[in-house]
Amino acid sequence: MNWTFRIASLSLQIPRQAVLSGALLLAVLLALAAFAAQLGSYPLGFTRSLQVLAGQGSAMEQLVLLDLRLPRILSALGAGAAFGLSGAIFQAMLRNPLASPDVIGFNAGASCGALAALILTGGLVLPGAIAGALLTAAAVTLLSWKGGLSPARLILTGIGAGLALSATADLLLSRLDIQSAVSMAHWLTGSLNARNWDDAAQVWAGLALLAPLALWLQFPLARLPLGEETAAGLGLNLPALRLTLTVTGTLLAALAVSTAGPLPFVAFAAGPLARALRPGGHPALPGAALAGALITLLADTVSRALPGIQLPAGVFTALAGAPLLIWMLLRHFRKGPF
């Protein structure tokens, strides 16, 4: 069932199930964000949090909520949305649920580039992550090309590239002093600890530029499963479309990695979760963005809630995502040769 909106001679159809599932994800996300804002050793109730947001409250309450908790929550939401969009783009373009940037090595390339930039310049983490992700995407694509681009070949090549880049990142860590190495090792696991307003502003500014482009590409992206001849017959320039999708998805992954580190399995799980809530084979990019934000914020909230232990959020996304990856691999092996 669709809802139809008409304005003069224009008509727009919106799937009802997509709206309802999106509203459900958004409601859960807002409830979790409200809970995360109150979570911590310094007590802040829901009503008091609203008063602090309105400009009331003591200096300590404003410091805790506005300078410590809120930037971390917004950074988690932004990074998760970027991961979700990136994963859904690659999975839909390659028509394979395993083709997400964390599985095929793009996240590892971004983290390796960010680490190299930090060592060489003392900063420029985002440009380094972008350069690393784009170079990795180009290398994996070229190594996978053999009379065309096979998704299975690209996935296997990307997994190998990701392992090599992870080893390279470990080697780069040895060039840092002990304190910096410990901090970067924590970040390379995937962490939102000590995020500030600059981090939140960076990820949301990037989303403001890239998310509209990703949503605009959703229409041609949904036509790719029809086959190359049919898609070309509909007027799609397939080489240019695939290049635009690859660059957009890679930039989103680099943006997320520069903010939260290479959180494993967020990009991988967000797309399937969104498609499960909206069956029909559509890319479901808005739902994937909401699902990615929910997974990231949930993992970070759990990492903060555990008493007496501070584990990175990446530990919890890995614990949740690894069984999903194994299950999808088993499904692929049952269907036939990988």
LOZA-278313 format. One record per residue (C-alpha): residue in three letters; y, z, x. Coordinates in steps of 0.2 Angstrom, whole numbers. Layout:
% LOZA-278313
{r=ALA&yy=Y&zz=Z&xx=X}
...
//
This chain:
% LOZA-278313
{r=MET&yy=0&zz=0&xx=0}
{r=ASN&yy=17&zz=-4&xx=6}
{r=TRP&yy=35&zz=1&xx=1}
{r=THR&yy=46&zz=-14&xx=-1}
{r=PHE&yy=65&zz=-12&xx=2}
{r=ARG&yy=77&zz=-26&xx=-4}
{r=ILE&yy=95&zz=-29&xx=1}
{r=ALA&yy=102&zz=-45&xx=-6}
{r=SER&yy=91&zz=-59&xx=0}
{r=LEU&yy=82&zz=-48&xx=13}
{r=SER&yy=66&zz=-40&xx=10}
{r=LEU&yy=57&zz=-27&xx=21}
{r=GLN&yy=39&zz=-20&xx=19}
{r=ILE&yy=35&zz=-3&xx=27}
{r=PRO&yy=17&zz=2&xx=26}
{r=ARG&yy=15&zz=19&xx=16}
{r=GLN&yy=2&zz=26&xx=27}
{r=ALA&yy=12&zz=23&xx=43}
{r=VAL&yy=27&zz=32&xx=35}
{r=LEU&yy=16&zz=47&xx=30}
{r=SER&yy=6&zz=48&xx=46}
{r=GLY&yy=23&zz=47&xx=56}
{r=ALA&yy=30&zz=61&xx=45}
{r=LEU&yy=15&zz=72&xx=48}
{r=LEU&yy=16&zz=70&xx=66}
{r=LEU&yy=35&zz=73&xx=66}
{r=ALA&yy=33&zz=89&xx=56}
{r=VAL&yy=19&zz=96&xx=67}
{r=LEU&yy=30&zz=91&xx=82}
{r=LEU&yy=45&zz=100&xx=76}
{r=ALA&yy=35&zz=116&xx=71}
{r=LEU&yy=28&zz=116&xx=89}
{r=ALA&yy=45&zz=114&xx=97}
{r=ALA&yy=51&zz=128&xx=87}
{r=PHE&yy=37&zz=139&xx=92}
{r=ALA&yy=39&zz=134&xx=111}
{r=ALA&yy=57&zz=139&xx=110}
{r=GLN&yy=52&zz=156&xx=105}
{r=LEU&yy=38&zz=158&xx=117}
{r=GLY&yy=41&zz=168&xx=133}
{r=SER&yy=43&zz=185&xx=140}
{r=TYR&yy=60&zz=187&xx=133}
{r=PRO&yy=59&zz=189&xx=114}
{r=LEU&yy=68&zz=177&xx=103}
{r=GLY&yy=64&zz=175&xx=85}
{r=PHE&yy=67&zz=159&xx=75}
{r=THR&yy=82&zz=165&xx=66}
{r=ARG&yy=90&zz=172&xx=82}
{r=SER&yy=86&zz=155&xx=91}
{r=LEU&yy=96&zz=146&xx=77}
{r=GLN&yy=110&zz=158&xx=80}
{r=VAL&yy=110&zz=155&xx=99}
{r=LEU&yy=110&zz=136&xx=95}
{r=ALA&yy=125&zz=139&xx=84}
{r=GLY&yy=135&zz=147&xx=99}
{r=GLN&yy=131&zz=165&xx=95}
{r=GLY&yy=120&zz=177&xx=105}
{r=SER&yy=122&zz=186&xx=122}
{r=ALA&yy=124&zz=177&xx=138}
{r=MET&yy=106&zz=181&xx=143}
{r=GLU&yy=100&zz=174&xx=126}
{r=GLN&yy=110&zz=158&xx=129}
{r=LEU&yy=103&zz=157&xx=147}
{r=VAL&yy=85&zz=159&xx=141}
{r=LEU&yy=86&zz=147&xx=127}
{r=LEU&yy=99&zz=134&xx=132}
{r=ASP&yy=96&zz=133&xx=151}
{r=LEU&yy=78&zz=136&xx=153}
{r=ARG&yy=68&zz=133&xx=137}
{r=LEU&yy=77&zz=119&xx=128}
{r=PRO&yy=78&zz=107&xx=143}
{r=ARG&yy=60&zz=110&xx=146}
{r=ILE&yy=55&zz=106&xx=128}
{r=LEU&yy=66&zz=90&xx=128}
{r=SER&yy=59&zz=84&xx=144}
{r=ALA&yy=41&zz=86&xx=138}
{r=LEU&yy=46&zz=77&xx=122}
{r=GLY&yy=54&zz=63&xx=131}
{r=ALA&yy=41&zz=61&xx=144}
{r=GLY&yy=27&zz=62&xx=131}
{r=ALA&yy=35&zz=48&xx=121}
{r=ALA&yy=37&zz=37&xx=136}
{r=PHE&yy=19&zz=39&xx=141}
{r=GLY&yy=13&zz=36&xx=123}
{r=LEU&yy=23&zz=20&xx=121}
{r=SER&yy=17&zz=14&xx=138}
{r=GLY&yy=-1&zz=17&xx=134}
{r=ALA&yy=0&zz=9&xx=117}
{r=ILE&yy=8&zz=-7&xx=125}
{r=PHE&yy=-5&zz=-10&xx=138}
{r=GLN&yy=-19&zz=-5&xx=126}
{r=ALA&yy=-13&zz=-18&xx=113}
{r=MET&yy=-9&zz=-31&xx=125}
{r=LEU&yy=-26&zz=-31&xx=134}
{r=ARG&yy=-35&zz=-27&xx=119}
{r=ASN&yy=-44&zz=-12&xx=127}
{r=PRO&yy=-42&zz=6&xx=124}
{r=LEU&yy=-46&zz=10&xx=142}
{r=ALA&yy=-31&zz=0&xx=148}
{r=SER&yy=-18&zz=13&xx=149}
{r=PRO&yy=-7&zz=16&xx=164}
{r=ASP&yy=-15&zz=32&xx=169}
{r=VAL&yy=-32&zz=25&xx=170}
{r=ILE&yy=-27&zz=8&xx=179}
{r=GLY&yy=-17&zz=16&xx=192}
{r=PHE&yy=1&zz=13&xx=187}
{r=ASN&yy=5&zz=32&xx=185}
{r=ALA&yy=-3&zz=35&xx=203}
{r=GLY&yy=8&zz=21&xx=210}
{r=ALA&yy=24&zz=28&xx=202}
{r=SER&yy=20&zz=46&xx=208}
{r=CYS&yy=16&zz=39&xx=226}
{r=GLY&yy=33&zz=29&xx=226}
{r=ALA&yy=42&zz=44&xx=220}
{r=LEU&yy=34&zz=55&xx=234}
{r=ALA&yy=38&zz=42&xx=247}
{r=ALA&yy=56&zz=40&xx=241}
{r=LEU&yy=58&zz=59&xx=241}
{r=ILE&yy=52&zz=60&xx=259}
{r=LEU&yy=62&zz=45&xx=265}
{r=THR&yy=79&zz=49&xx=256}
{r=GLY&yy=77&zz=67&xx=250}
{r=GLY&yy=80&zz=61&xx=232}
{r=LEU&yy=80&zz=45&xx=222}
{r=VAL&yy=64&zz=50&xx=213}
{r=LEU&yy=66&zz=38&xx=198}
{r=PRO&yy=70&zz=22&xx=208}
{r=GLY&yy=55&zz=27&xx=219}
{r=ALA&yy=44&zz=29&xx=204}
{r=ILE&yy=49&zz=12&xx=197}
{r=ALA&yy=47&zz=3&xx=213}
{r=GLY&yy=29&zz=11&xx=216}
{r=ALA&yy=24&zz=7&xx=198}
{r=LEU&yy=30&zz=-11&xx=198}
{r=LEU&yy=22&zz=-14&xx=215}
{r=THR&yy=6&zz=-7&xx=209}
{r=ALA&yy=6&zz=-17&xx=193}
{r=ALA&yy=9&zz=-33&xx=203}
{r=ALA&yy=-5&zz=-29&xx=216}
{r=VAL&yy=-18&zz=-24&xx=202}
{r=THR&yy=-14&zz=-40&xx=192}
{r=LEU&yy=-15&zz=-51&xx=208}
{r=LEU&yy=-32&zz=-43&xx=213}
{r=SER&yy=-39&zz=-45&xx=196}
{r=TRP&yy=-34&zz=-63&xx=193}
{r=LYS&yy=-48&zz=-75&xx=194}
{r=GLY&yy=-45&zz=-90&xx=183}
{r=GLY&yy=-36&zz=-79&xx=171}
{r=LEU&yy=-34&zz=-60&xx=168}
{r=SER&yy=-50&zz=-51&xx=162}
{r=PRO&yy=-46&zz=-34&xx=155}
{r=ALA&yy=-62&zz=-27&xx=162}
{r=ARG&yy=-59&zz=-33&xx=179}
{r=LEU&yy=-41&zz=-26&xx=178}
{r=ILE&yy=-47&zz=-9&xx=173}
{r=LEU&yy=-60&zz=-8&xx=187}
{r=THR&yy=-47&zz=-14&xx=200}
{r=GLY&yy=-34&zz=-2&xx=193}
{r=ILE&yy=-46&zz=13&xx=194}
{r=GLY&yy=-49&zz=9&xx=212}
{r=ALA&yy=-31&zz=7&xx=216}
{r=GLY&yy=-27&zz=23&xx=207}
{r=LEU&yy=-40&zz=32&xx=219}
{r=ALA&yy=-32&zz=24&xx=234}
{r=LEU&yy=-15&zz=29&xx=229}
{r=SER&yy=-20&zz=46&xx=225}
{r=ALA&yy=-27&zz=48&xx=243}
{r=THR&yy=-10&zz=40&xx=250}
{r=ALA&yy=-1&zz=53&xx=240}
{r=ASP&yy=-11&zz=67&xx=248}
{r=LEU&yy=-7&zz=59&xx=265}
{r=LEU&yy=11&zz=59&xx=261}
{r=LEU&yy=11&zz=77&xx=257}
{r=SER&yy=5&zz=81&xx=274}
{r=ARG&yy=22&zz=75&xx=280}
{r=LEU&yy=31&zz=89&xx=271}
{r=ASP&yy=34&zz=107&xx=275}
{r=ILE&yy=23&zz=120&xx=267}
{r=GLN&yy=35&zz=125&xx=253}
{r=SER&yy=39&zz=107&xx=248}
{r=ALA&yy=21&zz=102&xx=249}
{r=VAL&yy=16&zz=116&xx=237}
{r=SER&yy=30&zz=111&xx=225}
{r=MET&yy=25&zz=93&xx=226}
{r=ALA&yy=7&zz=96&xx=224}
{r=HIS&yy=11&zz=106&xx=208}
{r=TRP&yy=21&zz=91&xx=202}
{r=LEU&yy=7&zz=78&xx=206}
{r=THR&yy=-4&zz=88&xx=195}
{r=GLY&yy=8&zz=85&xx=181}
{r=SER&yy=20&zz=99&xx=177}
{r=LEU&yy=36&zz=102&xx=167}
{r=ASN&yy=41&zz=118&xx=176}
{r=ALA&yy=59&zz=121&xx=180}
{r=ARG&yy=65&zz=105&xx=171}
{r=ASN&yy=84&zz=105&xx=168}
{r=TRP&yy=97&zz=96&xx=158}
{r=ASP&yy=98&zz=82&xx=171}
{r=ASP&yy=79&zz=79&xx=169}
{r=ALA&yy=81&zz=79&xx=150}
{r=ALA&yy=96&zz=67&xx=150}
{r=GLN&yy=87&zz=55&xx=162}
{r=VAL&yy=71&zz=53&xx=152}
{r=TRP&yy=81&zz=52&xx=135}
{r=ALA&yy=93&zz=39&xx=142}
{r=GLY&yy=79&zz=29&xx=149}
{r=LEU&yy=70&zz=30&xx=131}
{r=ALA&yy=87&zz=24&xx=123}
{r=LEU&yy=86&zz=8&xx=134}
{r=LEU&yy=67&zz=5&xx=133}
{r=ALA&yy=61&zz=11&xx=116}
{r=PRO&yy=71&zz=-2&xx=106}
{r=LEU&yy=64&zz=-16&xx=117}
{r=ALA&yy=47&zz=-9&xx=115}
{r=LEU&yy=48&zz=-8&xx=96}
{r=TRP&yy=56&zz=-25&xx=95}
{r=LEU&yy=41&zz=-32&xx=105}
{r=GLN&yy=29&zz=-24&xx=92}
{r=PHE&yy=29&zz=-39&xx=81}
{r=PRO&yy=24&zz=-52&xx=94}
{r=LEU&yy=12&zz=-39&xx=102}
{r=ALA&yy=3&zz=-38&xx=85}
{r=ARG&yy=0&zz=-57&xx=85}
{r=LEU&yy=-9&zz=-57&xx=102}
{r=PRO&yy=-26&zz=-52&xx=95}
{r=LEU&yy=-26&zz=-68&xx=84}
{r=GLY&yy=-30&zz=-78&xx=100}
{r=GLU&yy=-19&zz=-88&xx=112}
{r=GLU&yy=-19&zz=-104&xx=102}
{r=THR&yy=-14&zz=-96&xx=86}
{r=ALA&yy=-1&zz=-85&xx=95}
{r=ALA&yy=6&zz=-100&xx=103}
{r=GLY&yy=6&zz=-110&xx=87}
{r=LEU&yy=17&zz=-96&xx=79}
{r=GLY&yy=30&zz=-99&xx=93}
{r=LEU&yy=26&zz=-86&xx=105}
{r=ASN&yy=29&zz=-89&xx=124}
{r=LEU&yy=14&zz=-80&xx=130}
{r=PRO&yy=17&zz=-79&xx=149}
{r=ALA&yy=35&zz=-73&xx=146}
{r=LEU&yy=29&zz=-61&xx=132}
{r=ARG&yy=15&zz=-53&xx=144}
{r=LEU&yy=27&zz=-52&xx=158}
{r=THR&yy=40&zz=-43&xx=147}
{r=LEU&yy=27&zz=-31&xx=140}
{r=THR&yy=20&zz=-27&xx=157}
{r=VAL&yy=38&zz=-23&xx=164}
{r=THR&yy=42&zz=-13&xx=149}
{r=GLY&yy=26&zz=-3&xx=149}
{r=THR&yy=27&zz=0&xx=168}
{r=LEU&yy=45&zz=6&xx=167}
{r=LEU&yy=41&zz=18&xx=153}
{r=ALA&yy=27&zz=25&xx=164}
{r=ALA&yy=38&zz=27&xx=179}
{r=LEU&yy=51&zz=35&xx=168}
{r=ALA&yy=38&zz=48&xx=162}
{r=VAL&yy=31&zz=51&xx=179}
{r=SER&yy=48&zz=54&xx=187}
{r=THR&yy=51&zz=68&xx=174}
{r=ALA&yy=34&zz=76&xx=171}
{r=GLY&yy=23&zz=70&xx=185}
{r=PRO&yy=8&zz=59&xx=183}
{r=LEU&yy=1&zz=69&xx=168}
{r=PRO&yy=-17&zz=62&xx=165}
{r=PHE&yy=-23&zz=55&xx=149}
{r=VAL&yy=-7&zz=57&xx=139}
{r=ALA&yy=-4&zz=38&xx=138}
{r=PHE&yy=-23&zz=35&xx=136}
{r=ALA&yy=-25&zz=47&xx=121}
{r=ALA&yy=-9&zz=44&xx=112}
{r=GLY&yy=-13&zz=26&xx=106}
{r=PRO&yy=-30&zz=29&xx=99}
{r=LEU&yy=-23&zz=45&xx=90}
{r=ALA&yy=-9&zz=34&xx=82}
{r=ARG&yy=-21&zz=21&xx=77}
{r=ALA&yy=-33&zz=33&xx=70}
{r=LEU&yy=-19&zz=39&xx=58}
{r=ARG&yy=-14&zz=21&xx=54}
{r=PRO&yy=-30&zz=10&xx=54}
{r=GLY&yy=-29&zz=-8&xx=53}
{r=GLY&yy=-28&zz=-14&xx=71}
{r=HIS&yy=-9&zz=-13&xx=72}
{r=PRO&yy=-1&zz=-7&xx=89}
{r=ALA&yy=7&zz=8&xx=80}
{r=LEU&yy=20&zz=11&xx=94}
{r=PRO&yy=31&zz=24&xx=85}
{r=GLY&yy=15&zz=34&xx=81}
{r=ALA&yy=10&zz=33&xx=99}
{r=ALA&yy=27&zz=39&xx=105}
{r=LEU&yy=25&zz=54&xx=93}
{r=ALA&yy=7&zz=57&xx=98}
{r=GLY&yy=12&zz=57&xx=116}
{r=ALA&yy=26&zz=69&xx=114}
{r=LEU&yy=15&zz=80&xx=104}
{r=ILE&yy=1&zz=80&xx=117}
{r=THR&yy=13&zz=84&xx=131}
{r=LEU&yy=22&zz=98&xx=122}
{r=LEU&yy=6&zz=106&xx=117}
{r=ALA&yy=-1&zz=105&xx=134}
{r=ASP&yy=15&zz=113&xx=141}
{r=THR&yy=16&zz=126&xx=128}
{r=VAL&yy=-2&zz=131&xx=131}
{r=SER&yy=1&zz=132&xx=150}
{r=ARG&yy=16&zz=144&xx=146}
{r=ALA&yy=6&zz=154&xx=133}
{r=LEU&yy=-9&zz=159&xx=144}
{r=PRO&yy=-6&zz=178&xx=150}
{r=GLY&yy=-6&zz=181&xx=168}
{r=ILE&yy=-8&zz=163&xx=174}
{r=GLN&yy=3&zz=148&xx=176}
{r=LEU&yy=-7&zz=132&xx=177}
{r=PRO&yy=2&zz=115&xx=177}
{r=ALA&yy=2&zz=105&xx=160}
{r=GLY&yy=-8&zz=92&xx=168}
{r=VAL&yy=-23&zz=103&xx=169}
{r=PHE&yy=-24&zz=105&xx=150}
{r=THR&yy=-21&zz=86&xx=147}
{r=ALA&yy=-35&zz=82&xx=159}
{r=LEU&yy=-47&zz=95&xx=150}
{r=ALA&yy=-43&zz=87&xx=134}
{r=GLY&yy=-43&zz=69&xx=139}
{r=ALA&yy=-58&zz=68&xx=151}
{r=PRO&yy=-71&zz=70&xx=137}
{r=LEU&yy=-62&zz=56&xx=127}
{r=LEU&yy=-63&zz=45&xx=142}
{r=ILE&yy=-81&zz=48&xx=144}
{r=TRP&yy=-84&zz=45&xx=125}
{r=MET&yy=-75&zz=28&xx=126}
{r=LEU&yy=-84&zz=23&xx=142}
{r=LEU&yy=-101&zz=26&xx=133}
{r=ARG&yy=-95&zz=16&xx=118}
{r=HIS&yy=-91&zz=1&xx=129}
{r=PHE&yy=-108&zz=2&xx=138}
{r=ARG&yy=-117&zz=2&xx=121}
{r=LYS&yy=-107&zz=-13&xx=116}
{r=GLY&yy=-113&zz=-23&xx=131}
{r=PRO&yy=-109&zz=-26&xx=149}
{r=PHE&yy=-92&zz=-19&xx=154}
//
